[in-house]
Amino acid sequence: MLLHIGIDDTDSAKHGMCTTYVGAVLSRKLAKVGEVEEAKLVRLNPNIKYKTRGNAAVALALRTKKVAEAKRITRRVVEELACFDDNNTNPGVVFYEGEPPEDFSRFYRRALHEVVGIDQAESLLRERGAEYVKYKLGRGIVGALAAIGAELSRATYEYIAYRARERWGTPRNLDTASVLAMDALTFPLTFNNYDYAERRVLIAPHTPCPVLFGIRGTSAQVVQEAAELVLPGEDIALSMVYKTNQGTDAHLQEVSRIAEVRPFSSVILAGEVASAPRVIQGGHVFFELCDEHGEQITCAAYEPTKGFRNVVRALIPGDRVRVYGGVDESRTINLEKLEVLRLKRERLANPRCTRCGRRMESAGKGRGYRCKRCRTVAKEKVVEELERNIQEKLYSVPPIAMRHLAKPLVLCI
Ligand SMILES: [Zn+2]
């Protein structure tokens, strides 16, 4: 019998913990009653603000003859490890025996693109006769169900090393040189290990959670081998390799017009830059994008996207672009990637005076242009070539600002 176990919302940004750790501990314990055939780490809609963290759920597929025992172990592990004192933590566990139905996959896709309620998860689980456990509000059944339903046709892998309990909350001492050496040897089969522009190690979190470091890559073998190159500075108490939807752009959906852009979704949308980018206090950059129906939407590159903002600031009205990003409640697109499709290369301008070089002024409607000082005249505007310092290509926010689900440029080819 194949038993699917989904778990979500056991973690707490404040107190630490991490649902992937619960999954790792559980898969160790379940090894006594069967064989874990698949372990999935699934990121869901990144635009939902219940949590400031990554919105991750896990699902294990266990080949077992001891289903009741496996369920008992699961409950015990979740009850032992979940952060029940955090008001914002509402764990949920889902069990499903046999091949998950197609509507579980549909539910997964909805949980990536929409805001899905606990009641919606619950009614589908009842309809399909699945067993589930809600702790407190039980919001976790949403992610638990979605994680079971996730068919990861496009997937990456993450190796995660966990710390001994007595180390939780203390500073991590990874050897940076070993991370750089690992990156040099394994990139692009692993990715987002280090941000070279910001000089920051990205494989270790800065939260009190049990994760020591995590390495993302294109196969289970690669991430495991890469992990052996890292000098962790302390003992690794437990490790786990998950198959995941991270780095796949699974959250993005192409929309053909701005009117279809819904709050809390993540979109790919082509259009024309309609306003000169403006920088506001705090260093955030905004511009308006319009489509051929004349509709407009605001696109944003916030301060944490660092050097990416220079690309956005270099846009001018008339450039044709394709934007990729999450949509907030006021329908602003938070840019993750930007593809410059066609740069505006020339513009019409008032002619320059042949004598003094100053720009001429209009001499009145239909009466051409003139230089007031030299009295020179010209009939028409002239075409001027624009100097552009960006290229027609795909740009991304830097690794340090990349969302879990965002596909790195190196995998976009
Ligand atoms: Zn002049």
Boltz pocket constraint, residues with backbone or C-beta under 6 A from the ligand:
constraints:
  - pocket:
      binder: B
      contacts: [[A, 353], [A, 354], [A, 355], [A, 356], [A, 357], [A, 358], [A, 371], [A, 372], [A, 373], [A, 374], [A, 375], [A, 376]]
      max_distance: 6.0
